[in-house]
Amino acid sequence: MSTPGSAPYAGGGRGDQVYEYDDSHSQGLVTFAGVMVLIAGVLNTLYGIAAIDQATFFVNDAKYVFADLKTFGWFVLILRALQIFAAFAIWSGTPWGRWFGVVCACANVILQMLWIPSAPVLAMTLLAMDIIVIYGLLAYGGRRRAEIESRAREEARLAKQAS
């Protein structure tokens, strides 16, 4: 028999018991998505600088759909600034932060697909990480604001009843 993640509490004197298990899971996944966006931003910083400098880390003689490794390095370096900003926006809980994080993760998916010839393992790892971020933000990102608003309404209702 499984147990819920948190103890039940009385829902404002109505006699029903509510478990916060699902909400704590969604908050954890949204926080995880923010951390993953930040990690992707840091990795894109390192690999963008390495690509601009044409480091020997990348696969030699890789053929690209368009441009060259140096150009992709600049794209990735620009995207990393947006990703780091998106991570802090996600953590702040703003509604636009969730969507900005999704846009940054989608842009990173596209860049990683184009980056595959130069660093296949890195590109596929970051691609998988971005897919998890997109899922976390789209599936659970809106629940944070709804939960905060619901608690505020409940507290206002209880304060009104007490006075």
ABEGO torsion letter per residue (X at the ends): XBBBABBBBBBGGAGBBBBAAAAAAAAAAAAAAAAAAAAAAAAAAAAAAAAAAGBAABBBGBBBABEBAAAAAAAAAAAAAAAAAAAAAAAAGBAAAAAAAAAAAAAAAAAAAAAAAABAAAAAAAAAAAAAAAAAAAAAAAAAAAAAAAAAAAAAAAAAAAX
